[in-house]
Amino acid sequence: PPVNIKVIPLPTNGKPDDFTGAVGSFEVSASIDKSAVKVNDALNLTVRVEGRGNVSSIELPQVKWPKGVEQYESKGNSKTGRAGVGEKIFEVLLI
């Protein structure tokens, strides 16, 4: 038989300003497509977040890159599978 449950929102008291609602257990990994670049050459950074939780709520953090490194476009794609397990992949273009 159906069971009624009441879901309440996440508490806002004490919430960090940058909290996006991502709750769960995640692993983060990153890779680059080149090990060396010349000045003004592009480098692709891939950041992968995998785990159990609402992975679609995860956003790429704002990064303070070293002087001379510029972040251009970035895009994120997420996939959710069974039992709340999923992944979100961010692709970031750096020059």
N, CA, C and O atoms as CSV, one atom per row, in Angstrom:
chain,resi,resn,atom,element,x,y,z
A,1,PRO,N,N,0.833,-1.201,0.000
A,1,PRO,CA,C,0.000,0.000,0.000
A,1,PRO,C,C,0.875,1.261,0.000
A,1,PRO,O,O,1.994,1.235,0.512
A,2,PRO,N,N,0.378,2.347,-0.562
A,2,PRO,CA,C,1.134,3.600,-0.571
A,2,PRO,C,C,1.397,4.112,0.840
A,2,PRO,O,O,0.599,3.897,1.753
A,3,VAL,N,N,2.506,4.779,0.999
A,3,VAL,CA,C,2.859,5.400,2.270
A,3,VAL,C,C,3.053,6.883,2.024
A,3,VAL,O,O,3.833,7.264,1.150
A,4,ASN,N,N,2.375,7.712,2.761
A,4,ASN,CA,C,2.529,9.157,2.634
A,4,ASN,C,C,3.691,9.619,3.491
A,4,ASN,O,O,3.811,9.234,4.654
A,5,ILE,N,N,4.538,10.441,2.912
A,5,ILE,CA,C,5.635,11.034,3.673
A,5,ILE,C,C,5.616,12.539,3.442
A,5,ILE,O,O,5.171,13.018,2.398
A,6,LYS,N,N,6.097,13.259,4.415
A,6,LYS,CA,C,6.192,14.711,4.279
A,6,LYS,C,C,7.677,15.048,4.168
A,6,LYS,O,O,8.464,14.733,5.061
A,7,VAL,N,N,8.047,15.687,3.065
A,7,VAL,CA,C,9.433,16.085,2.841
A,7,VAL,C,C,9.541,17.568,3.131
A,7,VAL,O,O,8.818,18.384,2.559
A,8,ILE,N,N,10.451,17.902,4.024
A,8,ILE,CA,C,10.639,19.312,4.351
A,8,ILE,C,C,11.898,19.819,3.643
A,8,ILE,O,O,12.795,19.035,3.335
A,9,PRO,N,N,11.965,21.117,3.389
A,9,PRO,CA,C,13.150,21.662,2.719
A,9,PRO,C,C,14.391,21.570,3.607
A,9,PRO,O,O,14.296,21.446,4.828
A,10,LEU,N,N,15.553,21.636,2.961
A,10,LEU,CA,C,16.803,21.668,3.720
A,10,LEU,C,C,16.822,22.923,4.581
A,10,LEU,O,O,16.305,23.961,4.170
A,11,PRO,N,N,17.414,22.841,5.773
A,11,PRO,CA,C,17.458,24.031,6.622
A,11,PRO,C,C,18.340,25.114,6.002
A,11,PRO,O,O,19.335,24.811,5.344
A,12,THR,N,N,17.975,26.355,6.212
A,12,THR,CA,C,18.772,27.473,5.688
A,12,THR,C,C,19.656,28.087,6.762
A,12,THR,O,O,20.604,28.804,6.443
A,13,ASN,N,N,19.364,27.819,8.027
A,13,ASN,CA,C,20.161,28.363,9.116
A,13,ASN,C,C,21.551,27.712,9.119
A,13,ASN,O,O,21.671,26.494,9.249
A,14,GLY,N,N,22.589,28.531,8.975
A,14,GLY,CA,C,23.959,28.012,8.974
A,14,GLY,C,C,24.425,27.505,7.626
A,14,GLY,O,O,25.535,26.986,7.513
A,15,LYS,N,N,23.599,27.645,6.601
A,15,LYS,CA,C,23.951,27.166,5.263
A,15,LYS,C,C,25.058,28.040,4.675
A,15,LYS,O,O,24.948,29.265,4.724
A,16,PRO,N,N,26.122,27.449,4.120
A,16,PRO,CA,C,27.159,28.253,3.464
A,16,PRO,C,C,26.585,29.001,2.265
A,16,PRO,O,O,25.666,28.512,1.608
A,17,ASP,N,N,27.120,30.174,1.982
A,17,ASP,CA,C,26.628,30.998,0.873
A,17,ASP,C,C,26.719,30.287,-0.470
A,17,ASP,O,O,25.900,30.531,-1.356
A,18,ASP,N,N,27.702,29.413,-0.629
A,18,ASP,CA,C,27.898,28.756,-1.924
A,18,ASP,C,C,27.236,27.379,-2.008
A,18,ASP,O,O,27.494,26.638,-2.957
A,19,PHE,N,N,26.400,27.026,-1.051
A,19,PHE,CA,C,25.724,25.729,-1.063
A,19,PHE,C,C,24.681,25.696,-2.173
A,19,PHE,O,O,23.806,26.559,-2.225
A,20,THR,N,N,24.766,24.710,-3.059
A,20,THR,CA,C,23.860,24.626,-4.206
A,20,THR,C,C,22.766,23.584,-4.027
A,20,THR,O,O,21.901,23.450,-4.892
A,21,GLY,N,N,22.784,22.849,-2.930
A,21,GLY,CA,C,21.761,21.840,-2.710
A,21,GLY,C,C,22.242,20.429,-2.959
A,21,GLY,O,O,21.476,19.477,-2.808
A,22,ALA,N,N,23.490,20.280,-3.337
A,22,ALA,CA,C,24.031,18.943,-3.590
A,22,ALA,C,C,24.260,18.233,-2.262
A,22,ALA,O,O,25.094,18.646,-1.456
A,23,VAL,N,N,23.514,17.173,-2.050
A,23,VAL,CA,C,23.627,16.386,-0.833
A,23,VAL,C,C,23.895,14.957,-1.242
A,23,VAL,O,O,23.181,14.403,-2.079
A,24,GLY,N,N,24.919,14.352,-0.659
A,24,GLY,CA,C,25.226,12.965,-0.980
A,24,GLY,C,C,26.664,12.635,-0.659
A,24,GLY,O,O,27.332,13.338,0.101
A,25,SER,N,N,27.122,11.559,-1.249
A,25,SER,CA,C,28.497,11.097,-1.086
A,25,SER,C,C,29.130,11.057,-2.470
A,25,SER,O,O,28.727,10.265,-3.322
A,26,PHE,N,N,30.130,11.919,-2.690
A,26,PHE,CA,C,30.694,12.084,-4.022
A,26,PHE,C,C,32.206,11.937,-4.021
A,26,PHE,O,O,32.869,12.194,-3.016
A,27,GLU,N,N,32.735,11.523,-5.150
A,27,GLU,CA,C,34.175,11.513,-5.394
A,27,GLU,C,C,34.437,12.449,-6.560
A,27,GLU,O,O,33.675,12.482,-7.527
A,28,VAL,N,N,35.518,13.208,-6.463
A,28,VAL,CA,C,35.864,14.175,-7.495
A,28,VAL,C,C,37.224,13.815,-8.067
A,28,VAL,O,O,38.164,13.522,-7.328
A,29,SER,N,N,37.318,13.841,-9.398
A,29,SER,CA,C,38.603,13.638,-10.062
A,29,SER,C,C,38.728,14.656,-11.180
A,29,SER,O,O,37.726,15.170,-11.678
A,30,ALA,N,N,39.956,14.945,-11.572
A,30,ALA,CA,C,40.195,15.915,-12.635
A,30,ALA,C,C,41.332,15.425,-13.517
A,30,ALA,O,O,42.236,14.724,-13.063
A,31,SER,N,N,41.266,15.811,-14.789
A,31,SER,CA,C,42.335,15.461,-15.726
A,31,SER,C,C,42.481,16.588,-16.742
A,31,SER,O,O,41.567,17.387,-16.948
A,32,ILE,N,N,43.644,16.632,-17.366
A,32,ILE,CA,C,43.909,17.612,-18.414
A,32,ILE,C,C,44.320,16.861,-19.666
A,32,ILE,O,O,44.783,15.723,-19.590
A,33,ASP,N,N,44.152,17.498,-20.821
A,33,ASP,CA,C,44.445,16.811,-22.076
A,33,ASP,C,C,45.880,16.992,-22.554
A,33,ASP,O,O,46.286,16.371,-23.536
A,34,LYS,N,N,46.657,17.838,-21.869
A,34,LYS,CA,C,48.063,18.061,-22.234
A,34,LYS,C,C,48.877,18.227,-20.965
A,34,LYS,O,O,48.374,18.752,-19.971
A,35,SER,N,N,50.110,17.794,-20.983
A,35,SER,CA,C,50.953,17.972,-19.806
A,35,SER,C,C,51.801,19.236,-19.890
A,35,SER,O,O,52.389,19.655,-18.893
A,36,ALA,N,N,51.867,19.846,-21.071
A,36,ALA,CA,C,52.611,21.101,-21.241
A,36,ALA,C,C,51.935,21.914,-22.344
A,36,ALA,O,O,51.457,21.363,-23.336
A,37,VAL,N,N,51.904,23.220,-22.155
A,37,VAL,CA,C,51.346,24.115,-23.167
A,37,VAL,C,C,52.242,25.339,-23.293
A,37,VAL,O,O,52.963,25.704,-22.365
A,38,LYS,N,N,52.177,25.955,-24.455
A,38,LYS,CA,C,52.882,27.212,-24.678
A,38,LYS,C,C,51.943,28.363,-24.327
A,38,LYS,O,O,50.732,28.174,-24.210
A,39,VAL,N,N,52.508,29.543,-24.164
A,39,VAL,CA,C,51.709,30.727,-23.880
A,39,VAL,C,C,50.637,30.883,-24.954
A,39,VAL,O,O,50.909,30.750,-26.147
A,40,ASN,N,N,49.413,31.168,-24.506
A,40,ASN,CA,C,48.237,31.371,-25.356
A,40,ASN,C,C,47.717,30.098,-26.030
A,40,ASN,O,O,46.855,30.187,-26.905
A,41,ASP,N,N,48.208,28.939,-25.655
A,41,ASP,CA,C,47.648,27.677,-26.139
A,41,ASP,C,C,46.512,27.250,-25.209
A,41,ASP,O,O,46.502,27.588,-24.026
A,42,ALA,N,N,45.567,26.509,-25.758
A,42,ALA,CA,C,44.417,26.045,-24.985
A,42,ALA,C,C,44.721,24.731,-24.273
A,42,ALA,O,O,45.507,23.910,-24.745
A,43,LEU,N,N,44.089,24.565,-23.149
A,43,LEU,CA,C,44.194,23.358,-22.340
A,43,LEU,C,C,42.785,23.003,-21.900
A,43,LEU,O,O,42.041,23.868,-21.439
A,44,ASN,N,N,42.415,21.743,-22.038
A,44,ASN,CA,C,41.081,21.287,-21.615
A,44,ASN,C,C,41.192,20.583,-20.276
A,44,ASN,O,O,41.942,19.619,-20.124
A,45,LEU,N,N,40.431,21.080,-19.303
A,45,LEU,CA,C,40.360,20.499,-17.976
A,45,LEU,C,C,39.018,19.785,-17.859
A,45,LEU,O,O,37.973,20.373,-18.137
A,46,THR,N,N,39.044,18.531,-17.453
A,46,THR,CA,C,37.813,17.772,-17.240
A,46,THR,C,C,37.707,17.441,-15.758
A,46,THR,O,O,38.613,16.839,-15.181
A,47,VAL,N,N,36.597,17.836,-15.146
A,47,VAL,CA,C,36.334,17.553,-13.739
A,47,VAL,C,C,35.135,16.611,-13.681
A,47,VAL,O,O,34.070,16.918,-14.216
A,48,ARG,N,N,35.314,15.465,-13.029
A,48,ARG,CA,C,34.256,14.459,-12.937
A,48,ARG,C,C,33.850,14.294,-11.471
A,48,ARG,O,O,34.691,14.075,-10.598
A,49,VAL,N,N,32.546,14.403,-11.222
A,49,VAL,CA,C,31.971,14.186,-9.893
A,49,VAL,C,C,31.080,12.955,-10.000
A,49,VAL,O,O,30.155,12.923,-10.812
A,50,GLU,N,N,31.355,11.949,-9.189
A,50,GLU,CA,C,30.584,10.701,-9.227
A,50,GLU,C,C,30.135,10.347,-7.820
A,50,GLU,O,O,30.843,10.610,-6.848
A,51,GLY,N,N,28.960,9.752,-7.719
A,51,GLY,CA,C,28.524,9.285,-6.419
A,51,GLY,C,C,27.027,9.171,-6.306
A,51,GLY,O,O,26.296,9.175,-7.296
A,52,ARG,N,N,26.593,9.067,-5.056
A,52,ARG,CA,C,25.174,8.895,-4.747
A,52,ARG,C,C,24.648,10.179,-4.131
A,52,ARG,O,O,25.161,10.664,-3.123
A,53,GLY,N,N,23.624,10.710,-4.753
A,53,GLY,CA,C,23.023,11.946,-4.266
A,53,GLY,C,C,22.454,12.719,-5.441
A,53,GLY,O,O,22.347,12.191,-6.547
A,54,ASN,N,N,22.092,13.959,-5.202
A,54,ASN,CA,C,21.509,14.757,-6.283
A,54,ASN,C,C,22.627,15.462,-7.065
A,54,ASN,O,O,22.846,16.666,-6.932
A,55,VAL,N,N,23.310,14.681,-7.867
A,55,VAL,CA,C,24.477,15.144,-8.617
A,55,VAL,C,C,24.149,16.284,-9.570
A,55,VAL,O,O,25.025,17.092,-9.876
A,56,SER,N,N,22.932,16.370,-10.040
A,56,SER,CA,C,22.573,17.440,-10.983
A,56,SER,C,C,22.634,18.821,-10.333
A,56,SER,O,O,22.719,19.823,-11.043
A,57,SER,N,N,22.593,18.901,-9.004
A,57,SER,CA,C,22.664,20.188,-8.307
A,57,SER,C,C,24.091,20.707,-8.152
A,57,SER,O,O,24.295,21.852,-7.749
A,58,ILE,N,N,25.065,19.883,-8.466
A,58,ILE,CA,C,26.460,20.283,-8.282
A,58,ILE,C,C,26.852,21.280,-9.361
A,58,ILE,O,O,26.568,21.082,-10.543
A,59,GLU,N,N,27.506,22.350,-8.938
A,59,GLU,CA,C,28.005,23.358,-9.858
A,59,GLU,C,C,29.524,23.402,-9.779
A,59,GLU,O,O,30.113,23.085,-8.745
A,60,LEU,N,N,30.149,23.798,-10.879
A,60,LEU,CA,C,31.595,23.955,-10.892
A,60,LEU,C,C,31.956,25.128,-9.988
A,60,LEU,O,O,31.426,26.226,-10.163
A,61,PRO,N,N,32.852,24.912,-9.020
A,61,PRO,CA,C,33.209,26.019,-8.126
A,61,PRO,C,C,33.934,27.134,-8.882
A,61,PRO,O,O,34.582,26.901,-9.903
A,62,GLN,N,N,33.807,28.328,-8.359
A,62,GLN,CA,C,34.564,29.448,-8.907
A,62,GLN,C,C,36.016,29.268,-8.468
A,62,GLN,O,O,36.300,29.098,-7.283
A,63,VAL,N,N,36.924,29.308,-9.432
A,63,VAL,CA,C,38.341,29.069,-9.151
A,63,VAL,C,C,39.113,30.359,-9.383
A,63,VAL,O,O,38.888,31.057,-10.372
A,64,LYS,N,N,40.014,30.668,-8.479
A,64,LYS,CA,C,40.908,31.800,-8.677
A,64,LYS,C,C,42.171,31.239,-9.324
A,64,LYS,O,O,43.046,30.700,-8.645
A,65,TRP,N,N,42.251,31.375,-10.647
A,65,TRP,CA,C,43.364,30.820,-11.400
A,65,TRP,C,C,44.611,31.683,-11.203
A,65,TRP,O,O,44.503,32.874,-10.912
A,66,PRO,N,N,45.800,31.080,-11.360
A,66,PRO,CA,C,47.024,31.877,-11.256
A,66,PRO,C,C,47.043,32.973,-12.318
A,66,PRO,O,O,46.374,32.874,-13.347
A,67,LYS,N,N,47.817,34.012,-12.049
A,67,LYS,CA,C,47.937,35.117,-12.988
A,67,LYS,C,C,48.367,34.591,-14.350
A,67,LYS,O,O,49.293,33.786,-14.446
A,68,GLY,N,N,47.696,35.045,-15.400
A,68,GLY,CA,C,48.027,34.619,-16.754
A,68,GLY,C,C,47.169,33.475,-17.263
A,68,GLY,O,O,47.181,33.189,-18.460
A,69,VAL,N,N,46.417,32.807,-16.378
A,69,VAL,CA,C,45.522,31.719,-16.800
A,69,VAL,C,C,44.107,32.280,-16.877
A,69,VAL,O,O,43.605,32.874,-15.923
A,70,GLU,N,N,43.482,32.082,-18.021
A,70,GLU,CA,C,42.125,32.571,-18.220
A,70,GLU,C,C,41.180,31.407,-18.488
A,70,GLU,O,O,41.484,30.516,-19.281
A,71,GLN,N,N,40.032,31.425,-17.817
A,71,GLN,CA,C,39.010,30.411,-18.039
A,71,GLN,C,C,38.019,30.943,-19.056
A,71,GLN,O,O,37.496,32.049,-18.916
A,72,TYR,N,N,37.771,30.149,-20.072
A,72,TYR,CA,C,36.813,30.538,-21.088
A,72,TYR,C,C,35.552,29.712,-20.888
A,72,TYR,O,O,34.990,29.725,-19.792
A,73,GLU,N,N,35.105,29.024,-21.863
A,73,GLU,CA,C,33.845,28.326,-21.741
A,73,GLU,C,C,33.953,27.113,-20.811
A,73,GLU,O,O,35.018,26.517,-20.652
A,74,SER,N,N,32.840,26.781,-20.220
A,74,SER,CA,C,32.750,25.545,-19.446
A,74,SER,C,C,31.332,25.022,-19.618
A,74,SER,O,O,30.380,25.788,-19.769
A,75,LYS,N,N,31.214,23.705,-19.592
A,75,LYS,CA,C,29.893,23.098,-19.690
A,75,LYS,C,C,29.850,21.879,-18.795
A,75,LYS,O,O,30.866,21.220,-18.574
A,76,GLY,N,N,28.686,21.589,-18.290
A,76,GLY,CA,C,28.514,20.446,-17.408
A,76,GLY,C,C,27.387,19.557,-17.894
A,76,GLY,O,O,26.315,20.039,-18.257
A,77,ASN,N,N,27.633,18.263,-17.899
A,77,ASN,CA,C,26.624,17.276,-18.288
A,77,ASN,C,C,26.461,16.288,-17.146
A,77,ASN,O,O,27.449,15.817,-16.583
A,78,SER,N,N,25.223,15.975,-16.802
A,78,SER,CA,C,25.009,15.016,-15.724
A,78,SER,C,C,24.176,13.842,-16.202
A,78,SER,O,O,23.341,13.964,-17.098
A,79,LYS,N,N,24.431,12.692,-15.574
A,79,LYS,CA,C,23.670,11.470,-15.824
A,79,LYS,C,C,23.361,10.851,-14.475
A,79,LYS,O,O,24.235,10.742,-13.615
A,80,THR,N,N,22.123,10.449,-14.297
A,80,THR,CA,C,21.733,9.772,-13.063
A,80,THR,C,C,21.272,8.374,-13.410
A,80,THR,O,O,20.482,8.169,-14.332
A,81,GLY,N,N,21.779,7.420,-12.655
A,81,GLY,CA,C,21.425,6.029,-12.885
A,81,GLY,C,C,20.517,5.509,-11.790
A,81,GLY,O,O,19.754,6.257,-11.179
A,82,ARG,N,N,20.614,4.237,-11.560
A,82,ARG,CA,C,19.767,3.582,-10.566
A,82,ARG,C,C,20.210,3.916,-9.148
A,82,ARG,O,O,21.390,4.157,-8.893
A,83,ALA,N,N,19.266,3.925,-8.246
A,83,ALA,CA,C,19.490,4.119,-6.814
A,83,ALA,C,C,20.187,5.438,-6.500
A,83,ALA,O,O,20.912,5.529,-5.510
A,84,GLY,N,N,19.981,6.457,-7.325
A,84,GLY,CA,C,20.545,7.768,-7.040
A,84,GLY,C,C,22.023,7.919,-7.332
A,84,GLY,O,O,22.631,8.918,-6.948
A,85,VAL,N,N,22.614,6.936,-8.011
A,85,VAL,CA,C,24.030,7.013,-8.357
A,85,VAL,C,C,24.149,7.719,-9.702
A,85,VAL,O,O,23.417,7.404,-10.641
A,86,GLY,N,N,25.068,8.669,-9.794
A,86,GLY,CA,C,25.213,9.399,-11.039
A,86,GLY,C,C,26.563,10.055,-11.161
A,86,GLY,O,O,27.443,9.873,-10.320
A,87,GLU,N,N,26.712,10.824,-12.226
A,87,GLU,CA,C,27.956,11.549,-12.442
A,87,GLU,C,C,27.657,12.873,-13.139
A,87,GLU,O,O,26.668,13.013,-13.858
A,88,LYS,N,N,28.529,13.820,-12.907
A,88,LYS,CA,C,28.456,15.105,-13.607
A,88,LYS,C,C,29.860,15.423,-14.074
A,88,LYS,O,O,30.815,15.368,-13.300
A,89,ILE,N,N,29.974,15.754,-15.343
A,89,ILE,CA,C,31.271,16.018,-15.940
A,89,ILE,C,C,31.295,17.462,-16.412
A,89,ILE,O,O,30.421,17.899,-17.162
A,90,PHE,N,N,32.313,18.201,-15.961
A,90,PHE,CA,C,32.521,19.577,-16.383
A,90,PHE,C,C,33.720,19.607,-17.329
A,90,PHE,O,O,34.761,19.013,-17.047
A,91,GLU,N,N,33.562,20.295,-18.437
A,91,GLU,CA,C,34.665,20.499,-19.371
A,91,GLU,C,C,34.961,21.990,-19.390
A,91,GLU,O,O,34.081,22.805,-19.668
A,92,VAL,N,N,36.218,22.343,-19.090
A,92,VAL,CA,C,36.611,23.734,-18.948
A,92,VAL,C,C,37.764,24.028,-19.909
A,92,VAL,O,O,38.747,23.288,-19.948
A,93,LEU,N,N,37.643,25.094,-20.671
A,93,LEU,CA,C,38.698,25.523,-21.573
A,93,LEU,C,C,39.525,26.599,-20.884
A,93,LEU,O,O,38.999,27.632,-20.469
A,94,LEU,N,N,40.831,26.345,-20.768
A,94,LEU,CA,C,41.752,27.288,-20.135
A,94,LEU,C,C,42.798,27.733,-21.152
A,94,LEU,O,O,43.240,26.940,-21.983
A,95,ILE,N,N,43.187,28.988,-21.085
A,95,ILE,CA,C,44.280,29.497,-21.923
A,95,ILE,C,C,45.253,30.219,-21.018
A,95,ILE,O,O,46.264,30.740,-21.489
